Amino acid sequence: WGIAGDDIEELGVKLGEGSFGVVSKVVDRVTNRLLAIKHLPLKPDPEFRTGIARELRFMFRCQSPFIVKFLGAYFVDGMVTFCMEYMTAGSLRDVYLAGGAMDQKAIKLVAKSVLEALHYLQSRDIMHRDIKPDNILCGFNGEVKVSDLGISVHLSDETGAAAAVGTLNYVAPESIGAGDGAADHPHAADIWALGITLVELAVGRYPYPLEDVDEVETRNGPRTRGIPPPSLDAFGHLDYLESGTPRLPAARFSPACRAFVSLMLERDPQRRPTPGDLLRHEFLYDLDLPSLHRHMAKVVQRACPAKFDELLADKAEHPRRYAP
Ligand code: ADP
């Protein structure tokens, strides 16, 4: 779809490793532009292939400025390779681990971007199912986009199960048996995951086990480096959920911002707002997207200066790769 394996020139640059496979930076020989590709193992049965083909056609049509662009895919030797837009700064996990706790403006941009993506997907009756800092990518220009949609749904059973294990940290209470309503409000789980993600970015740490974040920040200031998340089993996750709900620190986040995030972490999925409701919340009133992008650009450049220098050097050497 859209791209042939022969068109891809490998650069030998690994961008990251997900639960399924490696993501690398490559050049599309036809356009001479940079792309990111992801190799995944394929289940051999034809029905599965038809399923994946359907999914790919759908992803091709998913066009939103808040979703990482899917550019095509090809099958070789029992593997499928997805080609997508290259996001220069990597994931928000990379950014906060290096740069620490994010401020309110950065949180506002992430919330706005992910909610726009979820709103778009919901209008097409799709859940993302895997919202987390690893799946929100950003560029050194400050753009923030959601990635990895739908991929996990049509993967082989083994990889699908592995993915579920990898993302338990963001699973909503109703989806893990700590409440009702999962079936009636499937989209609400994405909102819970976004709420946890926003607190994680804001404090520089996966918010469980709960901490008195105001006290921690009064003592030490906001974290200047992020702390990698723990990996949880279902029991550990349930214990955490039962211990309470994470909150944003009061000193750095306005009442409107804190109220906005608390709505996402409403335990009853029926009462959790939809992306459309949240996009109309007062925290996002009068939002100036270009100015938030400029702010985010500074945040990511400060967090990952070596990667940014590398980008500038590569841009100077290969300007056509970065042409708009
Ligand atoms: P997961 O399987 O955990 O959802 P992925 O396999 O999609 O994660 O990606 C793993 C990592 O590779 C990401 O966290 C990110 O750092 C990097 N990455 C993925 N896609 C891109 C992209 N389009 N541009 C730049 N970096 C990417």
Residues whose N, C-alpha, C, O or C-beta is under 5 A from the ligand:
A	BS01	ADP	L15 G16 E17 G18 S19 F20 G21 V23 A36 M84 E85 Y86 M87 G90 S91 D134 D148
